[in-house]
Each structure stands twice: as C-alpha cells, then as structure tokens.
Amino acid sequence: MQRDPAPPQPSTAASGSTGWLVLLWVAWVLVPAGLAAGALGSLLTFFGEGPTEAERADARRLFVLAAIAGVAIPVAGLIVSLRARRQGSATAFGFAAALAFIGAVLVLIGTSPRQPGSAVPSHAPGGACQEHSGGDTRCPGG
C-alpha cells in the first residue's frame, strides 16, 4: 500500500502574518481617512464665521498625523511581508508606501503655515507719494 504525500504545511511565519497583513491593509485605509475627516470637521464653521487660528492649527496637526499614518502603516506592512517572505504582499505594501510618501509630501507642503501679508504696502523711503484731493502737493511728513 502506497501512501499519499502529505500536503505541504504553510510556514508558521506566513500563517501567523496573514491576520497582521489584513489588519494593516484595513488600518491603512481607515486611520488616515479618519484623521483627515477629523481635520476637515474642525474646519467646518457655521453662521458665516471663519475657523479660528486654534481650529486651523488643530486641522494642520490632524492632516500631518494622517500623512504620517499613511506612510507608517504601509512601511510596517512591508516589514511584516518581508519577514513572512510574501513577495506579492511586500510589493503591494512597497507601492502603497511610495504612493503615501508622495501624498504626505503634498500634505506637508499644503499645511505649512503661511506668512500673512501686510495690509499696509511697504514702500522704499522717499518712494511713492501720491497727491489726493486738495491744492497742497507736499507729501505728508515732509
């Protein structure tokens, strides 16, 4: 009587990592999206008011956290995939990390605080003097 060869057993590293990889894929979709939604929610105002500076700072902080999570989660998935020797998953997580890195750079550029422009234009000394109504042609101050 001839025995059938036993079916190949999955390696313990690969079988234990499947749950982690699924969890990381789900987290990569939900965590940055939730943080970005929270940032947008903090910018929503009602009754014609603009967001305060504190609300803008909170939104910037949440957008930066979303960008960091968007990059860190695929990098963690890449490490788990490489340790489990799952080439397809490692390739997918590597591509996701690269894509998230590009998005994170754009988010960081977009959320950097801008210097407010001065309401009063600056002129060189002795520069722009403009006559307004009246017969006097002297500039104010001399």
KOLLO-705070 format. One record per residue: residue number from 1; residue in three letters; chain; x, y, z of N, C-alpha, C in turn. Coordinates in Angstrom, 1 decimal, decimal comma, padded with zeros to 4 digits, always signed. Layout:
// residues N
PT     n   res   chain      n_u      n_v      n_w     ca_u     ca_v     ca_w      c_u      c_v      c_w
PT   NUM   ALA       A        X        Y        Z        X        Y        Z        X        Y        Z
...
//
This chain:
// residues 142
PT     n   res   chain      n_u      n_v      n_w     ca_u     ca_v     ca_w      c_u      c_v      c_w
PT     1   MET       A   +000,8   -001,2   +000,0   +000,0   +000,0   +000,0   +000,9   +001,2   +000,0
PT     2   GLN       A   +000,6   +002,1   -000,9   +001,4   +003,3   -001,1   +000,7   +004,5   -000,4
PT     3   ARG       A   +001,5   +005,3   +000,3   +001,0   +006,4   +001,0   +001,0   +007,7   +000,1
PT     4   ASP       A   +000,0   +008,5   +000,2   +000,0   +009,8   -000,5   +000,8   +010,7   +000,3
PT     5   PRO       A   +001,6   +011,5   -000,4   +002,4   +012,5   +000,3   +001,5   +013,5   +001,0
PT     6   ALA       A   +002,0   +013,9   +002,2   +001,2   +014,8   +003,0   +001,2   +016,2   +002,3
PT     7   PRO       A   +000,1   +016,9   +002,4   +000,0   +018,2   +001,8   +001,0   +019,1   +002,4
PT     8   PRO       A   +001,6   +020,1   +001,7   +002,6   +021,0   +002,3   +001,9   +021,8   +003,4
PT     9   GLN       A   +002,6   +021,9   +004,5   +002,1   +022,8   +005,6   +002,6   +024,2   +005,4
PT    10   PRO       A   +001,7   +025,2   +005,6   +002,1   +026,5   +005,5   +003,1   +026,8   +006,6
PT    11   SER       A   +004,1   +027,7   +006,3   +005,0   +028,0   +007,3   +004,4   +028,8   +008,4
PT    12   THR       A   +004,8   +028,6   +009,6   +004,2   +029,3   +010,8   +004,3   +030,8   +010,6
PT    13   ALA       A   +005,4   +031,3   +010,1   +005,6   +032,7   +009,9   +004,6   +033,3   +008,9
PT    14   ALA       A   +004,3   +032,6   +007,8   +003,4   +033,1   +006,8   +001,9   +033,0   +007,4
PT    15   SER       A   +001,6   +031,9   +008,1   +000,2   +031,7   +008,5   -000,1   +032,7   +009,6
PT    16   GLY       A   +000,9   +033,0   +010,5   +000,6   +034,0   +011,6   +000,6   +035,4   +011,1
PT    17   SER       A   +001,2   +035,7   +010,0   +001,2   +037,1   +009,5   +000,0   +037,5   +008,7
PT    18   THR       A   -000,8   +036,5   +008,3   -001,9   +036,9   +007,4   -002,9   +037,8   +008,1
PT    19   GLY       A   -003,2   +037,5   +009,4   -004,0   +038,4   +010,2   -003,4   +039,8   +010,3
PT    20   TRP       A   -002,1   +039,9   +010,6   -001,5   +041,2   +010,7   -001,5   +042,0   +009,4
PT    21   LEU       A   -001,3   +041,3   +008,3   -001,3   +042,0   +007,0   -002,7   +042,5   +006,7
PT    22   VAL       A   -003,8   +041,7   +006,9   -005,1   +042,2   +006,7   -005,4   +043,4   +007,6
PT    23   LEU       A   -005,0   +043,3   +008,9   -005,2   +044,4   +009,8   -004,5   +045,6   +009,3
PT    24   LEU       A   -003,3   +045,5   +008,8   -002,6   +046,7   +008,3   -003,2   +047,3   +007,1
PT    25   TRP       A   -003,7   +046,4   +006,2   -004,4   +047,0   +005,0   -005,7   +047,8   +005,4
PT    26   VAL       A   -006,4   +047,2   +006,3   -007,6   +047,9   +006,8   -007,3   +049,2   +007,5
PT    27   ALA       A   -006,2   +049,1   +008,3   -005,8   +050,3   +009,1   -005,3   +051,4   +008,1
PT    28   TRP       A   -004,6   +051,0   +007,0   -004,1   +052,0   +006,1   -005,2   +052,7   +005,4
PT    29   VAL       A   -006,4   +052,1   +005,2   -007,5   +052,8   +004,6   -008,2   +053,6   +005,6
PT    30   LEU       A   -008,5   +053,1   +006,8   -009,3   +053,8   +007,8   -008,7   +054,9   +008,6
PT    31   VAL       A   -007,5   +054,6   +009,1   -006,8   +055,6   +010,0   -006,5   +056,9   +009,4
PT    32   PRO       A   -005,8   +057,0   +008,2   -005,6   +058,3   +007,6   -006,9   +059,0   +007,2
PT    33   ALA       A   -007,8   +058,2   +006,7   -009,1   +058,8   +006,3   -009,9   +059,4   +007,5
PT    34   GLY       A   -009,8   +058,7   +008,6   -010,5   +059,2   +009,8   -009,8   +060,5   +010,3
PT    35   LEU       A   -008,5   +060,5   +010,3   -007,8   +061,7   +010,7   -008,0   +062,9   +009,8
PT    36   ALA       A   -008,1   +062,6   +008,5   -008,4   +063,7   +007,5   -009,8   +064,2   +007,7
PT    37   ALA       A   -010,7   +063,3   +007,9   -012,1   +063,7   +008,2   -012,2   +064,5   +009,4
PT    38   GLY       A   -011,5   +064,2   +010,5   -011,5   +065,0   +011,7   -010,9   +066,4   +011,4
PT    39   ALA       A   -009,9   +066,4   +010,6   -009,3   +067,7   +010,3   -010,3   +068,6   +009,5
PT    40   LEU       A   -011,0   +068,0   +008,5   -012,0   +068,7   +007,8   -013,1   +069,2   +008,7
PT    41   GLY       A   -013,5   +068,3   +009,6   -014,6   +068,6   +010,6   -014,2   +069,8   +011,5
PT    42   SER       A   -013,0   +069,9   +011,8   -012,6   +071,0   +012,7   -012,5   +072,3   +011,9
PT    43   LEU       A   -012,5   +072,3   +010,6   -012,5   +073,5   +009,8   -013,9   +074,0   +009,5
PT    44   LEU       A   -014,9   +073,1   +009,7   -016,3   +073,5   +009,4   -016,8   +074,5   +010,4
PT    45   THR       A   -017,4   +075,6   +009,9   -017,9   +076,6   +010,7   -019,3   +076,9   +010,3
PT    46   PHE       A   -020,1   +077,5   +011,1   -021,4   +077,8   +010,8   -021,7   +079,3   +011,0
PT    47   PHE       A   -022,8   +079,8   +010,5   -023,2   +081,2   +010,6   -022,2   +082,2   +010,0
PT    48   GLY       A   -021,5   +081,8   +009,0   -020,7   +082,7   +008,3   -019,4   +083,0   +008,9
PT    49   GLU       A   -019,0   +082,3   +010,0   -017,8   +082,6   +010,7   -016,6   +081,8   +010,0
PT    50   GLY       A   -015,5   +082,3   +010,0   -014,3   +081,6   +009,6   -013,7   +080,8   +010,7
PT    51   PRO       A   -012,9   +079,8   +010,4   -012,3   +079,0   +011,5   -011,3   +079,9   +012,2
PT    52   THR       A   -011,2   +079,6   +013,5   -010,2   +080,4   +014,3   -008,8   +079,9   +014,1
PT    53   GLU       A   -007,8   +080,6   +014,6   -006,4   +080,1   +014,4   -006,2   +078,8   +015,1
PT    54   ALA       A   -006,8   +078,6   +016,3   -006,7   +077,4   +017,0   -007,3   +076,2   +016,2
PT    55   GLU       A   -008,4   +076,4   +015,6   -009,0   +075,4   +014,7   -008,2   +075,1   +013,5
PT    56   ARG       A   -007,6   +076,1   +012,9   -006,7   +075,8   +011,8   -005,4   +075,1   +012,2
PT    57   ALA       A   -004,9   +075,4   +013,4   -003,7   +074,7   +013,9   -004,1   +073,2   +014,2
PT    58   ASP       A   -005,3   +073,0   +014,8   -005,7   +071,6   +015,1   -005,9   +070,8   +013,8
PT    59   ALA       A   -006,5   +071,5   +012,7   -006,6   +070,8   +011,5   -005,3   +070,5   +010,8
PT    60   ARG       A   -004,3   +071,4   +010,9   -003,0   +071,1   +010,4   -002,4   +069,9   +011,1
PT    61   ARG       A   -002,5   +069,9   +012,4   -002,0   +068,8   +013,2   -002,6   +067,5   +012,8
PT    62   LEU       A   -003,9   +067,4   +012,6   -004,6   +066,2   +012,2   -004,2   +065,8   +010,7
PT    63   PHE       A   -004,0   +066,8   +009,9   -003,6   +066,4   +008,5   -002,2   +065,9   +008,5
PT    64   VAL       A   -001,3   +066,4   +009,3   +000,1   +065,9   +009,4   +000,1   +064,5   +010,0
PT    65   LEU       A   -000,7   +064,2   +011,0   -000,9   +062,9   +011,6   -001,4   +061,9   +010,6
PT    66   ALA       A   -002,4   +062,3   +009,7   -002,9   +061,5   +008,7   -001,8   +061,1   +007,7
PT    67   ALA       A   -000,9   +062,1   +007,4   +000,2   +061,8   +006,4   +001,2   +060,9   +007,0
PT    68   ILE       A   +001,5   +061,1   +008,3   +002,4   +060,2   +008,9   +001,9   +058,7   +009,0
PT    69   ALA       A   +000,6   +058,6   +009,4   +000,0   +057,3   +009,5   -000,1   +056,7   +008,1
PT    70   GLY       A   -000,4   +057,5   +007,1   -000,5   +057,0   +005,7   +000,8   +056,4   +005,2
PT    71   VAL       A   +002,0   +056,9   +005,7   +003,3   +056,3   +005,3   +003,7   +055,2   +006,3
PT    72   ALA       A   +003,5   +055,4   +007,6   +004,0   +054,4   +008,6   +003,3   +053,1   +008,5
PT    73   ILE       A   +002,0   +053,1   +008,2   +001,3   +051,8   +008,2   +001,8   +050,9   +007,0
PT    74   PRO       A   +001,9   +051,4   +005,8   +002,4   +050,6   +004,7   +003,9   +050,1   +005,0
PT    75   VAL       A   +004,7   +051,0   +005,6   +006,0   +050,6   +005,9   +006,0   +049,4   +006,9
PT    76   ALA       A   +005,1   +049,4   +007,9   +005,0   +048,3   +008,8   +004,5   +047,1   +008,1
PT    77   GLY       A   +003,6   +047,2   +007,1   +003,2   +046,1   +006,3   +004,3   +045,5   +005,5
PT    78   LEU       A   +005,1   +046,4   +005,0   +006,2   +046,0   +004,1   +007,2   +045,1   +005,0
PT    79   ILE       A   +007,5   +045,6   +006,2   +008,3   +044,8   +007,1   +007,8   +043,5   +007,4
PT    80   VAL       A   +006,5   +043,4   +007,8   +005,8   +042,1   +008,1   +005,8   +041,2   +006,9
PT    81   SER       A   +005,6   +041,8   +005,7   +005,5   +041,0   +004,5   +006,9   +040,4   +004,2
PT    82   LEU       A   +008,0   +041,2   +004,4   +009,3   +040,7   +004,1   +009,7   +039,6   +005,1
PT    83   ARG       A   +009,3   +039,8   +006,4   +009,7   +038,8   +007,4   +008,9   +037,5   +007,1
PT    84   ALA       A   +007,7   +037,6   +006,5   +006,9   +036,4   +006,3   +007,2   +035,8   +004,9
PT    85   ARG       A   +008,1   +036,5   +004,2   +008,5   +036,0   +002,8   +007,4   +036,0   +001,8
PT    86   ARG       A   +006,5   +037,0   +001,9   +005,4   +037,2   +001,0   +005,7   +038,3   +000,0
PT    87   GLN       A   +006,2   +037,8   -001,2   +006,7   +038,8   -002,2   +005,6   +039,7   -002,7
PT    88   GLY       A   +004,5   +039,1   -003,0   +003,4   +039,9   -003,6   +002,9   +040,9   -002,6
PT    89   SER       A   +002,7   +040,5   -001,4   +002,3   +041,5   -000,4   +003,3   +042,6   -000,1
PT    90   ALA       A   +004,6   +042,2   -000,1   +005,7   +043,1   +000,1   +005,7   +044,2   -001,1
PT    91   THR       A   +005,5   +043,7   -002,3   +005,4   +044,6   -003,4   +004,3   +045,6   -003,3
PT    92   ALA       A   +003,1   +045,1   -002,9   +001,9   +045,9   -002,8   +002,1   +046,9   -001,7
PT    93   PHE       A   +002,7   +046,5   -000,5   +002,9   +047,5   +000,5   +004,0   +048,5   +000,2
PT    94   GLY       A   +005,0   +048,0   -000,6   +006,0   +049,0   -001,0   +005,5   +050,0   -002,0
PT    95   PHE       A   +004,6   +049,6   -002,9   +004,0   +050,6   -003,8   +003,1   +051,5   -003,0
PT    96   ALA       A   +002,3   +051,0   -002,0   +001,5   +051,8   -001,2   +002,3   +052,8   -000,4
PT    97   ALA       A   +003,4   +052,4   +000,2   +004,3   +053,3   +000,9   +004,8   +054,4   +000,0
PT    98   ALA       A   +005,2   +054,1   -001,2   +005,7   +055,1   -002,1   +004,6   +056,1   -002,5
PT    99   LEU       A   +003,4   +055,6   -002,7   +002,3   +056,4   -003,1   +001,9   +057,3   -001,9
PT   100   ALA       A   +001,9   +056,7   -000,7   +001,6   +057,5   +000,5   +002,7   +058,6   +000,8
PT   101   PHE       A   +003,9   +058,3   +000,5   +005,0   +059,2   +000,7   +004,8   +060,5   -000,2
PT   102   ILE       A   +004,4   +060,2   -001,4   +004,2   +061,4   -002,3   +003,0   +062,2   -001,8
PT   103   GLY       A   +002,0   +061,5   -001,4   +000,8   +062,2   -000,8   +001,2   +063,0   +000,5
PT   104   ALA       A   +002,0   +062,4   +001,3   +002,4   +063,0   +002,5   +003,2   +064,3   +002,3
PT   105   VAL       A   +004,1   +064,2   +001,3   +004,9   +065,4   +000,9   +003,9   +066,6   +000,5
PT   106   LEU       A   +002,9   +066,2   -000,3   +002,0   +067,2   -000,8   +001,2   +067,8   +000,4
PT   107   VAL       A   +000,8   +066,9   +001,3   +000,0   +067,4   +002,5   +000,9   +068,3   +003,4
PT   108   LEU       A   +002,1   +067,9   +003,6   +003,0   +068,7   +004,4   +003,3   +070,1   +003,8
PT   109   ILE       A   +003,4   +070,1   +002,4   +003,5   +071,4   +001,7   +002,2   +072,2   +001,9
PT   110   GLY       A   +001,1   +071,6   +001,7   -000,2   +072,3   +001,8   -000,5   +072,8   +003,1
PT   111   THR       A   -000,1   +072,1   +004,2   -000,5   +072,5   +005,5   +000,6   +073,4   +006,2
PT   112   SER       A   +001,7   +073,7   +005,5   +002,7   +074,6   +006,2   +002,0   +076,0   +006,4
PT   113   PRO       A   +002,3   +076,6   +007,6   +001,7   +077,9   +007,9   +002,3   +078,9   +006,9
PT   114   ARG       A   +001,4   +079,8   +006,5   +001,8   +080,8   +005,6   +002,0   +082,1   +006,3
PT   115   GLN       A   +002,9   +082,9   +005,9   +003,1   +084,2   +006,5   +002,0   +085,2   +006,0
PT   116   PRO       A   +001,3   +085,8   +006,9   +000,2   +086,7   +006,5   +000,8   +087,9   +005,8
PT   117   GLY       A   +000,2   +088,4   +004,7   +000,6   +089,6   +004,0   +000,2   +090,8   +004,8
PT   118   SER       A   +001,1   +091,8   +004,7   +000,8   +093,0   +005,5   -000,3   +093,8   +004,8
PT   119   ALA       A   -001,2   +094,4   +005,5   -002,3   +095,2   +005,0   -001,8   +096,5   +004,4
PT   120   VAL       A   -000,7   +097,0   +005,0   -000,1   +098,2   +004,5   +001,0   +097,9   +003,6
PT   121   PRO       A   +001,0   +098,4   +002,3   +002,1   +098,1   +001,4   +003,4   +098,8   +001,9
PT   122   SER       A   +004,5   +098,2   +001,7   +005,7   +098,8   +002,1   +006,3   +099,5   +000,9
PT   123   HIS       A   +006,9   +100,7   +001,2   +007,5   +101,5   +000,1   +008,9   +101,8   +000,5
PT   124   ALA       A   +009,7   +102,0   -000,4   +011,1   +102,5   -000,2   +011,0   +103,9   +000,4
PT   125   PRO       A   +012,0   +104,3   +001,2   +012,0   +105,6   +001,8   +012,1   +106,6   +000,6
PT   126   GLY       A   +011,3   +107,6   +000,7   +011,2   +108,7   -000,3   +010,5   +108,2   -001,6
PT   127   GLY       A   +009,9   +107,0   -001,5   +009,2   +106,5   -002,7   +007,8   +107,0   -002,8
PT   128   ALA       A   +006,9   +106,2   -003,1   +005,5   +106,6   -003,5   +004,8   +107,6   -002,7
PT   129   CYS       A   +004,7   +108,8   -003,2   +003,9   +109,8   -002,6   +002,8   +110,2   -003,6
PT   130   GLN       A   +001,6   +110,2   -003,2   +000,5   +110,4   -004,1   -000,3   +111,5   -003,6
PT   131   GLU       A   -000,6   +112,5   -004,5   -001,4   +113,6   -004,1   -002,9   +113,2   -004,1
PT   132   HIS       A   -003,6   +113,6   -003,1   -005,0   +113,3   -003,0   -005,7   +114,7   -003,1
PT   133   SER       A   -007,0   +114,8   -002,9   -007,7   +116,0   -003,2   -007,2   +117,1   -002,3
PT   134   GLY       A   -007,2   +118,3   -002,9   -006,7   +119,5   -002,2   -005,6   +120,1   -003,0
PT   135   GLY       A   -005,2   +121,4   -002,7   -004,3   +122,1   -003,5   -002,9   +121,9   -003,1
PT   136   ASP       A   -002,6   +121,2   -002,0   -001,3   +121,1   -001,5   -000,6   +119,9   -002,2
PT   137   THR       A   +000,6   +120,1   -002,7   +001,3   +119,0   -003,4   +002,4   +118,4   -002,6
PT   138   ARG       A   +002,5   +118,7   -001,3   +003,6   +118,2   -000,5   +003,1   +116,8   +000,1
PT   139   CYS       A   +004,1   +115,9   +000,3   +003,8   +114,6   +000,8   +003,7   +114,8   +002,4
PT   140   PRO       A   +002,8   +114,0   +003,0   +002,8   +114,0   +004,4   +004,1   +113,6   +005,1
PT   141   GLY       A   +004,5   +114,3   +006,1   +005,7   +114,1   +006,8   +006,9   +114,8   +006,2
PT   142   GLY       A   +006,8   +115,6   +005,2   +007,9   +116,4   +004,7   +008,0   +116,6   +003,3
//
